[in-house]
Amino acid sequence: MSETQIQKIADQLDEALRDARSIPPIVDQLQAGDVDTAYAIQEINTARALAEGRRLVGRKIGLTSQKVQAQLGVDQCDFGMLFADMSVDENGTVPFGKLIQPKVEAEIGFVLKSDLTEGALTLVDIVNAIDYAVPCLEIVDSRIADWQISIVDTIADNASSGLFVTGTEKVDISALDLRLCGMVIELDGEPVSLGAGAACLGNPLNAVKWLAETMVRSGRPLKAGDLVLSGALGPMFPAKPGDSFEARISGLGSVRVQFETDTALAETA
């Protein structure tokens, strides 16, 4: 694929993000499974965002849960970039119309206290580099119509990133068995998603190790202060205007967010 073609796809995804609209799957423009080209498209839009002054604050790991992989018909992890303007305050409100087809999932977030710049890492390296953990809600979204994504679609689309919410309680991971951290997401008080740390590559630290090594190879290694969203602990759940979600993760506490009511629909109801 030529650089012109790659740039064209990157422009299509960037415009869809800015306009909050969906486009047809891009897999038809790529060879199936061409992960390298998909990441090249993502990198174009990452560089564009940084050039425009957006601040990179971390990374997200996607597709670590077998249940989520099954939902989307893919079979491997991916990563995307987290920018400061994607953050929503804990117990904050997501404006209606900012996203296209949002879904909510609960994750363990890790904030780093040191750089991870070596190519071969151990889990001890990962543990030593983590400052603290926080409960998180990731609000995933896709610029691809009707979530009809392949692995190359989601990678090129910044791993289907949307927004994220972090809890405010900082938790030392030394006393936690992250595999056994149970999770529940409630919608207006009713459970809609259940899971545990083991759903995330067996242990969320495995996901962070995979990401750290991958980011070294990609040329954007993780640095001190970065937030890592380590992957869903259970199935994602679609969000509608007016919904209120709370995720609770054992040992880490809870995190909440609500979606703005569609005032236009409310006025006609």
C-alpha positions as CSV (number, residue, x, y, z in Angstrom):
1,M,0.0,0.0,0.0
2,S,1.3,3.4,-0.9
3,E,2.0,6.2,1.5
4,T,-0.8,8.2,-0.3
5,Q,-3.3,5.5,0.3
6,I,-2.3,5.1,4.0
7,Q,-2.6,8.9,4.5
8,K,-6.0,8.9,2.8
9,I,-7.4,6.3,5.3
10,A,-5.8,8.2,8.2
11,D,-7.6,11.3,7.0
12,Q,-10.9,9.5,6.7
13,L,-10.7,8.3,10.4
14,D,-9.5,11.7,11.6
15,E,-12.5,13.5,9.9
16,A,-14.9,10.9,11.3
17,L,-13.5,11.5,14.8
18,R,-13.9,15.3,14.5
19,D,-17.4,15.1,13.0
20,A,-18.6,12.3,15.3
21,R,-19.8,10.2,12.4
22,S,-19.1,6.7,11.2
23,I,-17.6,5.5,8.0
24,P,-17.6,2.0,6.3
25,P,-15.0,-0.5,7.4
26,I,-11.6,0.2,6.1
27,V,-10.6,-3.5,6.0
28,D,-11.6,-3.5,2.4
29,Q,-8.9,-1.0,1.6
30,L,-6.2,-3.1,3.4
31,Q,-5.1,-6.7,3.2
32,A,-6.8,-8.7,5.8
33,G,-4.7,-9.0,8.9
34,D,-2.2,-6.2,7.8
35,V,-1.6,-5.1,11.3
36,D,1.6,-3.1,10.5
37,T,-0.2,-0.9,8.0
38,A,-3.1,-0.4,10.5
39,Y,-0.6,0.8,13.2
40,A,1.0,3.1,10.6
41,I,-2.4,4.7,10.1
42,Q,-2.9,5.0,13.8
43,E,0.6,6.6,14.1
44,I,-0.2,9.3,11.5
45,N,-3.2,10.4,13.5
46,T,-1.2,10.2,16.8
47,A,1.5,12.5,15.3
48,R,-1.3,14.8,14.0
49,A,-2.8,15.1,17.4
50,L,0.5,15.8,19.1
51,A,1.3,18.5,16.4
52,E,-2.1,20.1,17.2
53,G,-1.1,20.4,20.9
54,R,-3.0,17.4,22.3
55,R,-1.2,15.9,25.3
56,L,-0.4,12.2,25.4
57,V,-1.1,10.9,29.0
58,G,-1.0,7.1,28.5
59,R,-2.1,4.1,26.5
60,K,-5.0,1.7,26.4
61,I,-4.8,-2.0,25.8
62,G,-7.6,-3.5,23.9
63,L,-9.1,-6.9,23.3
64,T,-7.5,-8.6,26.3
65,S,-10.7,-10.4,27.4
66,Q,-11.8,-13.5,25.5
67,K,-15.4,-12.4,25.9
68,V,-14.7,-9.0,24.3
69,Q,-12.7,-10.7,21.5
70,A,-15.7,-13.0,20.9
71,Q,-18.0,-10.0,20.8
72,L,-15.9,-8.3,18.1
73,G,-14.7,-11.4,16.3
74,V,-11.0,-10.8,16.8
75,D,-8.3,-12.9,18.4
76,Q,-5.4,-10.7,19.6
77,C,-4.7,-7.6,21.7
78,D,-4.1,-4.1,20.4
79,F,-3.2,-0.7,21.8
80,G,-4.2,2.9,21.4
81,M,-3.2,6.3,22.7
82,L,-4.8,8.2,25.6
83,F,-4.9,12.0,25.4
84,A,-5.7,14.4,28.2
85,D,-8.8,15.7,26.4
86,M,-10.2,12.1,26.5
87,S,-10.5,12.2,30.3
88,V,-13.9,12.6,32.0
89,D,-14.0,13.5,35.7
90,E,-15.0,10.8,38.1
91,N,-18.8,11.1,38.5
92,G,-18.8,13.5,35.6
93,T,-21.1,13.7,32.6
94,V,-20.4,12.7,29.0
95,P,-22.0,15.2,26.6
96,F,-24.6,13.8,24.3
97,G,-23.3,13.7,20.7
98,K,-19.6,13.7,21.5
99,L,-19.4,10.0,20.7
100,I,-21.0,7.9,17.9
101,Q,-21.8,4.4,19.3
102,P,-20.3,4.3,22.9
103,K,-19.9,1.2,25.0
104,V,-18.7,1.0,28.6
105,E,-16.2,-1.4,30.1
106,A,-14.4,-1.6,33.5
107,E,-10.6,-1.8,33.8
108,I,-7.8,-1.6,36.2
109,G,-5.7,1.5,35.5
110,F,-2.0,1.7,36.4
111,V,0.0,4.9,36.8
112,L,3.7,4.5,36.3
113,K,6.5,6.0,38.5
114,S,9.3,5.1,36.2
115,D,10.1,4.7,32.5
116,L,9.8,1.3,30.8
117,T,12.3,1.6,28.0
118,E,13.9,-1.8,27.9
119,G,12.9,-4.3,25.2
120,A,12.8,-7.4,27.4
121,L,11.0,-7.0,30.7
122,T,10.0,-9.2,33.6
123,L,6.9,-9.0,35.7
124,V,9.1,-7.8,38.5
125,D,10.1,-4.9,36.3
126,I,6.5,-4.1,35.7
127,V,5.6,-4.2,39.4
128,N,8.5,-2.0,40.3
129,A,7.5,0.6,37.7
130,I,3.9,0.9,38.9
131,D,3.2,3.7,41.3
132,Y,-0.5,2.9,42.0
133,A,-3.7,1.4,40.6
134,V,-7.1,3.0,40.1
135,P,-10.5,1.7,39.0
136,C,-11.4,2.9,35.6
137,L,-14.3,3.0,33.1
138,E,-13.3,3.1,29.5
139,I,-15.9,4.5,27.1
140,V,-15.0,2.8,23.9
141,D,-16.3,4.0,20.6
142,S,-15.8,3.2,16.9
143,R,-15.7,5.4,13.8
144,I,-16.5,2.2,11.9
145,A,-20.2,1.9,11.2
146,D,-22.2,-0.5,13.4
147,W,-19.0,-1.8,15.1
148,Q,-18.4,-4.0,12.0
149,I,-14.7,-4.1,12.8
150,S,-11.8,-6.4,12.0
151,I,-8.5,-6.2,13.8
152,V,-7.1,-3.8,11.3
153,D,-10.2,-1.5,11.6
154,T,-9.9,-1.2,15.4
155,I,-6.1,-0.7,15.4
156,A,-6.2,2.0,12.7
157,D,-9.0,3.7,14.7
158,N,-6.8,4.1,17.8
159,A,-8.0,0.8,19.2
160,S,-11.6,2.0,19.2
161,S,-10.8,4.6,21.8
162,G,-13.4,7.1,23.0
163,L,-13.1,8.5,26.6
164,F,-12.0,7.3,30.0
165,V,-12.8,7.9,33.6
166,T,-10.5,7.2,36.5
167,G,-11.3,6.7,40.1
168,T,-9.8,9.0,42.7
169,E,-8.5,6.5,45.2
170,K,-4.8,5.5,44.7
171,V,-4.3,1.8,45.6
172,D,-0.9,0.1,46.3
173,I,-0.9,-3.1,44.3
174,S,1.4,-5.0,46.7
175,A,-1.5,-6.3,48.8
176,L,-3.7,-7.2,45.8
177,D,-4.1,-10.5,43.9
178,L,-5.0,-8.8,40.7
179,R,-6.2,-12.0,39.1
180,L,-9.0,-12.3,41.7
181,C,-10.2,-8.7,41.7
182,G,-13.9,-9.1,41.0
183,M,-15.7,-6.5,38.9
184,V,-19.3,-5.5,38.4
185,I,-20.7,-2.7,36.2
186,E,-24.2,-1.4,37.2
187,L,-26.5,0.6,34.9
188,D,-28.8,2.7,37.1
189,G,-28.2,0.2,39.9
190,E,-28.7,-3.0,37.9
191,P,-25.7,-5.3,37.1
192,V,-24.9,-5.4,33.4
193,S,-21.4,-6.8,33.3
194,L,-19.4,-9.1,35.5
195,G,-15.8,-10.2,35.4
196,A,-12.5,-10.4,37.2
197,G,-8.8,-9.7,36.8
198,A,-8.1,-13.1,35.4
199,A,-10.2,-12.2,32.3
200,C,-7.4,-9.8,31.3
201,L,-4.7,-12.1,29.8
202,G,-4.8,-14.1,33.0
203,N,-3.5,-11.2,35.0
204,P,-3.6,-7.4,34.2
205,L,0.1,-7.3,34.8
206,N,0.6,-9.6,31.8
207,A,-1.2,-7.1,29.7
208,V,1.0,-4.2,30.9
209,K,4.1,-6.2,30.2
210,W,2.9,-6.9,26.7
211,L,2.1,-3.3,26.2
212,A,5.4,-2.0,27.6
213,E,7.5,-4.3,25.3
214,T,5.3,-3.5,22.3
215,M,5.6,0.3,22.9
216,V,9.4,0.0,23.0
217,R,9.3,-1.6,19.6
218,S,6.9,1.0,18.3
219,G,9.2,3.9,19.3
220,R,6.8,5.4,21.9
221,P,7.9,3.7,25.2
222,L,5.9,4.1,28.4
223,K,7.2,6.9,30.7
224,A,6.8,7.8,34.3
225,G,3.4,9.4,34.9
226,D,1.7,7.5,32.1
227,L,-1.7,5.9,32.7
228,V,-2.2,2.4,31.4
229,L,-5.7,1.1,30.9
230,S,-4.9,-2.6,31.1
231,G,-8.0,-4.1,29.4
232,A,-11.5,-5.0,30.1
233,L,-12.4,-7.3,33.0
234,G,-15.7,-8.3,31.4
235,P,-18.0,-7.7,28.5
236,M,-18.6,-4.1,27.3
237,F,-22.1,-2.7,27.5
238,P,-23.7,-0.2,25.2
239,A,-24.5,3.3,26.6
240,K,-27.5,5.5,25.8
241,P,-28.3,9.1,26.6
242,G,-29.3,9.5,30.3
243,D,-27.5,6.2,31.4
244,S,-25.6,6.3,34.7
245,F,-22.9,3.7,35.2
246,E,-20.9,2.6,38.2
247,A,-18.1,0.1,38.2
248,R,-16.8,-1.6,41.4
249,I,-13.6,-3.5,41.4
250,S,-12.8,-5.4,44.6
251,G,-9.8,-4.0,46.4
252,L,-9.8,-0.8,44.2
253,G,-13.1,0.9,44.9
254,S,-15.6,2.3,42.5
255,V,-15.8,4.8,39.6
256,R,-18.9,6.5,38.2
257,V,-20.0,8.3,35.1
258,Q,-23.3,9.4,33.5
259,F,-24.3,10.2,30.0
260,E,-26.1,13.5,29.2
261,T,-29.7,13.2,28.4
262,D,-30.7,13.9,24.8
263,T,-32.6,17.1,25.4
264,A,-34.1,17.0,21.9
265,L,-35.6,13.6,22.5
266,A,-36.7,14.6,26.0
267,E,-38.6,17.6,24.7
268,T,-40.6,15.5,22.2
269,A,-41.3,12.7,24.6
